[in-house]
Amino acid sequence: QESLSRSQAAMLVAAFAGSLSLSIGASAAPRSRSAVNMQVAAEAQVAQPVALAKAADEARGLAIDSISKAHSGHMGLPLGCAEVGAVLWGQEMSYNPDDPTWLNRDRFILSAGHGSMFLYSWLHIAGYDLPKEEVSNFRVKDSKTPGHPEWQGMHPHTPGIESTTGPLGQGIGNGVGMAAAAKQAAATLNTADHTIIDHHVVVLCGDGCLQEGVANEAVAFAGHEKLDNLILMYDSNGVTLDKMAEHTQSEDVSMRFEAQGWEVLEVDGHDMDAITKAYRYAKDSDNGKPTLIVCKTIIGKGIDEIAGTCAAHGEAGVQYQDSGREALGLPADEKWYVSPDTYDYFKSHKAELVAKYDEWQETFKAWKAANADKAAMLEKPAPSAEELMAKMGGFEVGSGVATRNAGAEVLQPIAQEMPFYLSGSADLHGSNKNYMKGVGDFSKNNYAGRNFYYGIREHGMGAILNGMAFYGLHTVSGSTFLVFSGYMMGSVRVAALSGLPVSYIWTHDSIGVGEDGPTHQPVEVVAGLRAMPNLDVMRPGDAEETAAAYASSVTRPD
């Protein structure tokens, strides 16, 4: 029998200790929880603690070796969250590496995209088409392991990557968008007899993500709309790049989330039993609350020289590659080492996952047979721009119809012909004129609705739109005044980089809105938008051009 490393031995002890204690760090207890619910959570166990502890250390090794080879990257999160990854990919999430776009898979988003080696390590170990050669090519041009995760719209595609992340906080908004898209799809497609969509969306973030305003906007939307299919795992290590986090933040993050309608649990992020209890509670609780799991971790855990320090955030651990690997029990003569035991464990786990995937396929077949109308809606090909134009009719030449009024008119056939078209506004439906009639409003009381009300949260709206588009089922658009497009530009740039087919309806775009004064006359903005690569800017001059712009925007694939 192989000897255990220090980290693996600690995990084994913690696994048993976690089942005996309900104190913070070994439990999944939120601040107020009934004894009955706590007993349910306390029954959760890590099925294979030794195997998963070993996998966690080997995932750490992959990150150490890849970042050391590149002399670039961020070791802190991949090392500090290894136990979180072991629980997610080794036990709790539902996925199929052979079908990474499966409709009902759990979605995982690494909002803290700088920790990308965390994701690449676990995708490789879990059996996705990401060979060790690609893992070792971290940050090499045109490799499948770029510096930050890149979605399939970018080249080359890395299977298992659900969204492009890097600008902090965007991934949280993406997760909220995916959770909303899943709620909308489930309300539209599920029936009393057949449930084909019931997955969860899991996001891993850090302090940097939560300090960004876009995250707070998205978090507020998720809590208000009761998106209880969303699980946000917070890598709470108290460290940011320049200083310890206490130098720049003093708010109680947990209380902030509770005030916004979230369930909050705190666990020791290195205790796999505690992580399991928290995750299962979050997944099984249909209580109308998204869940924040605060994982107290040690950044850079596994390399004692940098663990718990700001230096762990970057590549300072490279000089300690050999000593770190030795401490983890990894062989000195074989870099990027994953043991046969770990591969065997995940091969067995994959078989279990595929069996559940096959069961879902049978349910899906039965659903299709029983619901021909819904199946036809799901499989309906997108109409062409010419087909949509034919449905729109025409406008009399010289009629002088305002472009936003024309937009309101041509949007209606789009809504009818595209059953998964979603639109929304940042509190300006009445001015933007982008309300779809007869399709209902999305809300916690009607998830089947297709008009979204984002409140005055333009940046959050942008990130949520991206998440809906990343989800893969819907065509989406959002609207506000052009002058406020600057608030959402971080999300727009990610969409453009990713080749996402997101449409933005920005109205009130000239000095023609003179009564509002110069603050609302964005005369310079369009030129800046046109300078952005892969952003197609259309500025229609009359009603007919507006119809063509709408038809083109909703039918293009990127």
KAPE-V423551 format. One record per residue. N is the residue number from 0. PHI is phi in whole degrees, -180 to 180 (none if undefined). Layout:
BEGIN
N	PHI
N	PHI
END
This chain:
BEGIN
0	none
1	-71
2	-74
3	-90
4	-73
5	-58
6	-66
7	-66
8	-63
9	-65
10	-65
11	-65
12	-63
13	-65
14	-62
15	-77
16	-65
17	-63
18	-80
19	-106
20	-125
21	-115
22	-79
23	-57
24	107
25	-119
26	-130
27	-113
28	-81
29	-76
30	-70
31	-136
32	-149
33	-68
34	-62
35	-64
36	-64
37	-64
38	-65
39	-60
40	-65
41	-68
42	-79
43	-67
44	-140
45	-81
46	-66
47	-132
48	-62
49	-68
50	-63
51	-74
52	-64
53	-65
54	-62
55	-61
56	-68
57	-72
58	-65
59	-59
60	-62
61	-60
62	-65
63	-59
64	-69
65	-69
66	-69
67	-66
68	-63
69	-78
70	53
71	-164
72	134
73	-128
74	-81
75	-54
76	-70
77	-58
78	-82
79	-74
80	-110
81	-60
82	-69
83	-61
84	-62
85	-62
86	-68
87	-66
88	-83
89	-91
90	-153
91	-101
92	-75
93	-103
94	-160
95	-138
96	-58
97	-81
98	-139
99	-68
100	-109
101	-50
102	-58
103	-101
104	-74
105	-69
106	-97
107	-118
108	-123
109	-93
110	-63
111	-80
112	-62
113	-64
114	-88
115	-59
116	-65
117	-58
118	-69
119	-64
120	-62
121	-75
122	-63
123	-64
124	-63
125	-75
126	104
127	-71
128	-76
129	-140
130	-64
131	-60
132	-61
133	-71
134	-60
135	-75
136	-93
137	-52
138	67
139	-87
140	-55
141	68
142	-81
143	-90
144	-128
145	-70
146	-59
147	-131
148	-59
149	-126
150	-74
151	-63
152	-70
153	-100
154	-121
155	-85
156	-83
157	-104
158	-62
159	98
160	-85
161	-93
162	-159
163	-80
164	-131
165	165
166	-61
167	-62
168	93
169	-60
170	-64
171	-64
172	-61
173	-61
174	-63
175	-63
176	-63
177	-65
178	-64
179	-65
180	-61
181	-66
182	-62
183	-66
184	-66
185	-64
186	-66
187	-84
188	-106
189	-67
190	-128
191	-62
192	-95
193	-139
194	-106
195	-108
196	-131
197	-151
198	-80
199	-120
200	-116
201	-117
202	-123
203	-110
204	-133
205	-130
206	-59
207	-60
208	-61
209	-76
210	-78
211	-72
212	-62
213	-61
214	-65
215	-63
216	-61
217	-69
218	-61
219	-62
220	-61
221	-64
222	-66
223	-64
224	-89
225	57
226	-83
227	-79
228	-94
229	-111
230	-122
231	-106
232	-101
233	-104
234	-75
235	-94
236	-111
237	71
238	-128
239	-122
240	-68
241	-78
242	-144
243	-62
244	-59
245	-64
246	-75
247	-126
248	-146
249	-138
250	-73
251	-85
252	-61
253	-61
254	-66
255	-61
256	-67
257	-60
258	-65
259	-97
260	90
261	-101
262	-82
263	-125
264	-127
265	-121
266	-140
267	-74
268	-71
269	-110
270	-100
271	-66
272	-67
273	-65
274	-61
275	-61
276	-60
277	-63
278	-63
279	-67
280	-61
281	-61
282	-71
283	-89
284	-91
285	-93
286	-107
287	75
288	-129
289	-64
290	-117
291	-104
292	-105
293	-84
294	-98
295	-76
296	-128
297	-107
298	-61
299	71
300	-58
301	120
302	-119
303	-58
304	-67
305	-122
306	-56
307	80
308	-120
309	-63
310	-61
311	-68
312	-66
313	-110
314	-106
315	-61
316	-74
317	-57
318	-68
319	-108
320	-54
321	-68
322	-68
323	-65
324	-64
325	-64
326	-63
327	-84
328	78
329	-93
330	-65
331	-68
332	-97
333	-141
334	-75
335	51
336	-86
337	-129
338	-72
339	-56
340	-61
341	-69
342	-60
343	-65
344	-61
345	-73
346	-65
347	-66
348	-65
349	-61
350	-61
351	-65
352	-64
353	-66
354	-62
355	-69
356	-62
357	-64
358	-62
359	-63
360	-60
361	-67
362	-62
363	-63
364	-62
365	-66
366	-61
367	-61
368	-66
369	-90
370	-136
371	-60
372	-69
373	-68
374	-62
375	-64
376	-65
377	-67
378	-97
379	-62
380	-69
381	-66
382	-70
383	-81
384	-61
385	-66
386	-65
387	-67
388	-60
389	-64
390	-77
391	-80
392	75
393	-139
394	-122
395	-67
396	-60
397	81
398	-71
399	72
400	-68
401	-62
402	-61
403	-72
404	-69
405	-63
406	-60
407	-61
408	-75
409	-77
410	-69
411	-65
412	-65
413	-61
414	-61
415	-77
416	-84
417	-123
418	-66
419	-112
420	-88
421	-117
422	-136
423	-168
424	-148
425	-88
426	69
427	-136
428	-55
429	-65
430	-93
431	-75
432	62
433	-116
434	-88
435	-93
436	-83
437	78
438	-118
439	80
440	-106
441	-68
442	-165
443	-62
444	-97
445	-158
446	-71
447	-79
448	-65
449	-122
450	-97
451	-103
452	-110
453	-93
454	69
455	-87
456	-139
457	-64
458	-68
459	-59
460	-58
461	-60
462	-69
463	-67
464	-58
465	-61
466	-61
467	-63
468	-70
469	-59
470	-56
471	102
472	-107
473	-107
474	-105
475	-130
476	-148
477	-144
478	-140
479	-163
480	-72
481	-57
482	-63
483	-93
484	-62
485	-61
486	-65
487	-110
488	-66
489	-59
490	-71
491	-62
492	-65
493	-63
494	-62
495	-66
496	-60
497	-85
498	69
499	-81
500	-82
501	-99
502	-110
503	-117
504	-106
505	-107
506	-107
507	57
508	-113
509	-153
510	-69
511	-64
512	-94
513	-63
514	-66
515	-84
516	85
517	-65
518	-64
519	-115
520	-119
521	-80
522	-68
523	-99
524	-71
525	-60
526	-61
527	-67
528	-63
529	-70
530	-81
531	-81
532	-59
533	69
534	-108
535	-89
536	-101
537	-117
538	-125
539	-64
540	-98
541	-154
542	-64
543	-65
544	-66
545	-64
546	-60
547	-65
548	-64
549	-63
550	-62
551	-67
552	-68
553	-89
554	-110
555	-79
556	-84
557	-143
END
